[in-house]
Amino acid sequence: QRVTVSLSLSPAGQGPGAGPGDTQEVTVSLSLSPAGQGPGDTQGVIVSLSLSPAGQGPGPGPGDTQGVTCPCPCPQQDKAQVQAQVTSLLGELRESQNRLERSRAEREHLERRARSDAERCQQLEEVTQGHQVQLDQLRLQVTNLETALRVERRGATEEKRKLVQLQAAYHHLFQEYDAHIKASLEGDKRSQEQLRAAEAALALKQDLIDRLKAEAERQRAALETIPVLQAQADIYRADFEAERAAREQLHGQREALQEELKQLRLRLGGDGARYGNTRKKTQTTQKTPQNTPKHHPPHPILVPPNPLSFGGVPPPPEEGPDLCCPKCQYKAPDMDTLQIHVMDCIK
């Protein structure tokens, strides 16, 4: 069946003093057209629903249908369909109310945004007015600048005319200056040649002066060195004389010791010959006719006496002196060579 439901939101049967906990009755008008009938054949069904709001006892909650009455004789199946449609419509009603609340909140948000945009627009208008004032001021400045520019252009034209006159005067002065410069350059060239000749002569004089100064410094250094070297030569000469005297004394002592050693050797040689003859005689007298060997004590072996045992003095070791030049540290092989080198080195 095709059911058309017309829902009225005005509650029926309530007085002005009804409280929020009272039962509400909603009148629903339905048009039922059973299958097989035309669109013009409709049956009017009035359904009375009893709704209990949220917060009541264990009875049915909101949205549940109670006390459904139908004055017309209709099948039980049609009643169930109508009851289901009414329940669906109540759910759609709640959903519509929720959408309405959301729409109201969104409208309030949009209104706030609109007020904010309006305030911002007003501020922008004020800024725009300020910019307009600035624009007018700038236009006035542009007008003043254009006037000043025209004045400057007239002044520039006058200056240009004066510049042409000055260029003509400058050209004339430049020609005079060029002629004067050429004459000055010729004079400068002659002066430079004279200056170069004078500088060359001065350089030669300065070179001669430098050489003379260097020679004077060398002579002064030589004069300062001569006393020192003379004193060193005197010291070396005194040392050399003392060393020569010591060497002569040592040489005399060595010759005396050698002579004494020679005499001691001659004496020892005579004593040794006499000792040999005595030994031969002793061996001859000790021989016997028997061939039986007898035990004889060993004879002492005579060792040549050491000259030191007779109070002799050994010759001193000959150590060569350090023959070195005091100025350049040259090592000479002998004293004569050192003396010749020292004289040459000092000169």
Legacy VTK file of the C-alpha trace (Angstrom):
# vtk DataFile Version 3.0
C-alpha trace
ASCII
DATASET POLYDATA
POINTS 347 float
0.000 0.000 0.000
1.078 3.612 -0.588
0.713 5.643 2.618
0.810 9.413 2.720
1.413 10.839 6.223
0.771 14.473 7.094
2.316 15.330 10.491
1.055 18.274 12.517
3.453 19.583 15.223
0.743 21.267 17.333
-0.186 19.026 20.294
-3.862 18.358 20.849
-5.790 18.197 24.087
-3.366 20.148 26.268
-4.365 23.131 28.266
-2.222 26.128 29.138
-1.417 24.653 32.544
-0.036 21.348 31.360
3.340 20.551 32.838
6.434 19.130 31.112
5.731 15.647 32.480
2.175 15.326 31.048
1.368 12.938 28.241
1.186 14.507 24.758
-1.179 13.457 22.033
-0.131 13.961 18.427
-2.708 13.904 15.696
-1.456 12.256 12.503
-3.503 12.347 9.292
-2.845 9.400 6.979
-4.138 8.689 3.507
-4.102 5.010 2.652
-4.673 3.716 -0.825
-4.765 -0.064 -0.867
-3.377 -2.031 -3.821
-5.795 -2.270 -6.707
-7.539 1.034 -5.999
-7.177 4.225 -7.888
-5.537 7.337 -6.603
-8.849 8.904 -5.903
-10.024 6.195 -3.521
-8.480 7.056 -0.179
-9.337 6.205 3.369
-8.860 8.683 6.185
-7.254 7.218 9.270
-6.824 9.171 12.493
-4.192 7.714 14.795
-3.953 8.940 18.383
-0.467 8.485 19.932
0.401 8.961 23.570
4.129 10.033 24.081
5.943 10.153 27.412
8.958 12.524 27.632
12.471 11.521 28.867
12.979 11.211 32.608
9.838 9.162 33.427
9.714 5.801 35.056
10.226 2.362 33.550
7.439 2.983 31.071
8.050 3.430 27.389
10.611 6.011 26.360
10.314 8.892 23.952
9.509 7.826 20.501
7.509 4.759 21.606
3.848 4.721 20.550
1.026 4.148 23.069
-2.720 3.951 22.796
-2.994 3.827 19.041
-6.712 4.073 18.141
-8.219 3.934 14.768
-11.974 4.712 14.382
-12.213 3.026 11.019
-12.139 -0.712 10.529
-8.693 -1.405 8.992
-6.550 -4.445 8.949
-4.030 -5.074 11.728
-1.188 -5.038 9.182
-2.084 -1.485 8.133
-1.985 -0.394 11.752
1.480 -1.811 12.201
2.686 -0.080 9.061
1.194 3.208 10.184
2.758 2.792 13.625
6.178 2.115 12.050
5.810 5.114 9.758
4.868 7.323 12.707
7.940 6.113 14.616
10.105 6.840 11.566
8.559 10.284 11.240
9.248 11.023 14.899
12.897 10.039 14.369
13.065 12.280 11.333
11.481 15.034 13.451
14.204 14.702 16.088
16.859 14.661 13.387
15.299 17.777 11.851
15.348 19.486 15.250
19.016 18.559 15.654
19.766 19.928 12.208
17.815 23.046 13.145
19.948 23.491 16.293
23.114 23.010 14.280
21.838 25.476 11.703
21.102 28.006 14.443
24.608 27.564 15.903
26.110 27.898 12.442
23.980 30.985 11.814
25.200 32.530 15.084
28.787 31.742 14.082
28.213 33.291 10.666
26.591 36.312 12.277
29.625 36.753 14.534
31.893 36.434 11.516
29.715 38.905 9.648
29.981 41.389 12.524
33.753 40.856 12.637
33.967 41.302 8.870
31.849 44.417 9.136
34.155 45.853 11.797
37.157 44.955 9.676
35.496 46.492 6.643
34.899 49.654 8.652
38.555 49.711 9.680
39.587 49.188 6.074
37.325 52.031 5.043
38.992 54.256 7.640
42.418 53.181 6.354
41.224 53.801 2.814
40.101 57.284 3.786
43.533 57.897 5.333
45.154 56.643 2.140
42.918 58.900 0.144
44.077 61.848 2.238
47.673 60.825 1.668
46.969 60.428 -2.028
45.571 63.962 -2.144
48.662 65.225 -0.344
50.906 63.367 -2.771
48.996 64.800 -5.704
49.519 68.259 -4.237
53.219 67.520 -3.854
53.365 66.278 -7.452
51.773 69.517 -8.590
54.297 71.541 -6.594
57.140 69.437 -7.958
55.932 69.889 -11.511
55.904 73.648 -10.950
59.407 73.501 -9.508
60.479 71.301 -12.431
59.268 73.877 -14.935
61.223 76.533 -13.055
64.302 74.291 -13.064
63.929 73.651 -16.763
63.876 77.383 -17.439
66.952 77.743 -15.228
68.625 74.818 -17.047
68.007 76.496 -20.392
69.674 79.649 -19.103
72.545 77.633 -17.694
72.953 75.822 -20.993
73.267 79.147 -22.787
75.883 80.269 -20.308
77.651 76.916 -20.708
77.980 77.473 -24.453
79.592 80.842 -23.774
81.933 79.289 -21.223
82.899 76.517 -23.653
83.908 79.097 -26.237
85.984 80.970 -23.658
87.497 77.670 -22.469
88.470 76.700 -26.004
90.318 79.986 -26.399
92.066 79.587 -23.047
92.956 75.988 -23.872
94.754 77.051 -27.029
96.771 79.573 -25.026
97.468 76.945 -22.370
98.615 74.438 -24.995
101.135 76.872 -26.382
102.370 77.660 -22.869
102.661 73.948 -22.017
104.737 73.232 -25.110
107.163 75.992 -24.178
107.273 74.764 -20.583
107.941 71.179 -21.698
110.951 72.252 -23.736
112.303 74.168 -20.738
111.620 71.184 -18.457
113.449 68.873 -20.850
116.541 71.048 -20.745
116.282 71.285 -16.960
115.944 67.501 -16.656
119.052 66.943 -18.772
121.000 69.309 -16.546
119.552 67.597 -13.478
120.548 64.126 -14.719
124.121 65.337 -15.394
124.287 66.860 -11.911
122.874 63.662 -10.350
125.471 61.535 -12.186
128.289 63.757 -10.919
126.798 63.681 -7.436
126.539 59.878 -7.567
130.223 59.611 -8.496
131.142 61.930 -5.648
128.964 59.957 -3.240
130.534 56.679 -4.384
133.995 58.094 -3.796
132.950 59.352 -0.371
131.531 55.912 0.525
134.735 54.165 -0.536
136.826 56.624 1.471
134.578 56.113 4.502
134.877 52.336 4.195
138.654 52.585 3.883
138.763 54.875 6.909
136.670 52.391 8.896
138.986 49.542 7.933
142.044 51.607 8.885
140.412 52.553 12.186
139.552 48.906 12.901
143.138 47.898 12.037
144.500 50.585 14.361
142.232 49.331 17.139
143.293 45.722 16.511
147.077 46.339 16.393
147.523 47.029 20.180
145.477 43.972 21.070
147.413 41.759 18.694
150.696 43.279 19.879
149.777 42.480 23.483
148.779 38.937 22.492
152.066 38.538 20.575
154.001 39.712 23.630
152.157 37.226 25.802
152.772 34.419 23.306
156.459 35.429 23.028
156.868 35.334 26.822
155.129 31.950 26.949
157.319 30.716 24.120
160.515 31.872 25.871
159.420 30.238 29.124
158.541 27.039 27.299
161.902 27.079 25.459
163.781 27.496 28.765
161.789 24.650 30.292
162.447 22.430 27.272
166.210 23.227 27.440
166.228 22.404 31.141
164.386 19.132 30.502
166.792 18.339 27.676
169.778 18.869 30.010
168.208 16.652 32.662
167.469 13.983 30.077
171.099 14.009 28.833
172.371 13.738 32.429
170.038 10.821 33.086
171.080 9.108 29.864
174.752 9.486 30.851
174.032 8.033 34.288
172.062 5.180 32.701
174.993 4.432 30.385
177.419 4.237 33.295
175.035 1.952 35.189
174.742 -0.360 32.198
178.567 -0.532 31.885
178.824 -1.343 35.585
176.167 -3.999 35.328
177.944 -5.482 32.294
181.232 -5.891 34.247
179.438 -7.426 37.228
177.659 -9.861 34.923
180.945 -11.040 33.326
182.522 -11.657 36.715
179.427 -13.530 37.846
179.617 -15.766 34.761
183.237 -16.729 35.352
182.507 -17.541 38.985
179.587 -19.749 37.951
181.715 -21.715 35.496
184.380 -22.369 38.126
181.759 -23.568 40.585
180.269 -25.989 38.085
183.741 -27.411 37.282
184.596 -28.056 40.931
181.237 -29.698 41.637
181.655 -32.363 38.938
182.372 -35.920 40.342
183.717 -39.115 38.615
180.467 -40.965 39.436
177.814 -40.899 36.782
175.034 -41.111 39.303
173.144 -37.896 39.210
172.742 -36.130 42.443
170.116 -33.742 43.456
171.328 -30.170 43.436
169.321 -27.167 44.443
168.341 -24.933 41.570
170.593 -21.967 40.983
168.947 -18.594 40.993
168.410 -17.029 37.610
170.184 -13.751 37.272
167.996 -10.979 35.925
169.498 -7.740 34.700
168.896 -5.095 37.292
166.371 -2.425 36.627
167.919 1.006 36.454
165.095 2.256 38.712
166.360 -0.024 41.526
169.621 1.927 41.653
167.904 5.213 42.205
167.660 6.147 38.532
164.975 8.488 37.213
163.072 7.459 34.047
163.208 9.942 31.223
160.104 12.114 31.049
157.680 11.339 28.211
158.086 13.656 25.314
154.745 15.344 24.634
154.542 17.722 21.757
153.284 21.197 22.724
150.001 22.537 21.322
151.363 24.669 18.495
148.270 26.724 17.580
147.945 30.264 16.203
146.127 32.506 18.723
144.355 34.466 15.987
143.198 31.928 13.392
143.750 28.719 15.437
146.139 27.296 12.841
147.993 24.188 14.114
151.676 24.230 13.099
153.879 21.096 13.015
156.818 22.830 14.731
157.706 26.022 16.548
159.539 27.686 13.648
156.557 27.271 11.350
154.256 28.646 14.074
156.470 31.736 14.558
156.508 32.479 10.834
152.726 31.993 10.600
152.015 34.222 13.616
154.095 37.060 12.168
152.315 36.766 8.817
148.879 36.507 10.464
149.462 39.602 12.608
150.643 41.627 9.609
LINES 1 348
347 0 1 2 3 4 5 6 7 8 9 10 11 12 13 14 15 16 17 18 19 20 21 22 23 24 25 26 27 28 29 30 31 32 33 34 35 36 37 38 39 40 41 42 43 44 45 46 47 48 49 50 51 52 53 54 55 56 57 58 59 60 61 62 63 64 65 66 67 68 69 70 71 72 73 74 75 76 77 78 79 80 81 82 83 84 85 86 87 88 89 90 91 92 93 94 95 96 97 98 99 100 101 102 103 104 105 106 107 108 109 110 111 112 113 114 115 116 117 118 119 120 121 122 123 124 125 126 127 128 129 130 131 132 133 134 135 136 137 138 139 140 141 142 143 144 145 146 147 148 149 150 151 152 153 154 155 156 157 158 159 160 161 162 163 164 165 166 167 168 169 170 171 172 173 174 175 176 177 178 179 180 181 182 183 184 185 186 187 188 189 190 191 192 193 194 195 196 197 198 199 200 201 202 203 204 205 206 207 208 209 210 211 212 213 214 215 216 217 218 219 220 221 222 223 224 225 226 227 228 229 230 231 232 233 234 235 236 237 238 239 240 241 242 243 244 245 246 247 248 249 250 251 252 253 254 255 256 257 258 259 260 261 262 263 264 265 266 267 268 269 270 271 272 273 274 275 276 277 278 279 280 281 282 283 284 285 286 287 288 289 290 291 292 293 294 295 296 297 298 299 300 301 302 303 304 305 306 307 308 309 310 311 312 313 314 315 316 317 318 319 320 321 322 323 324 325 326 327 328 329 330 331 332 333 334 335 336 337 338 339 340 341 342 343 344 345 346
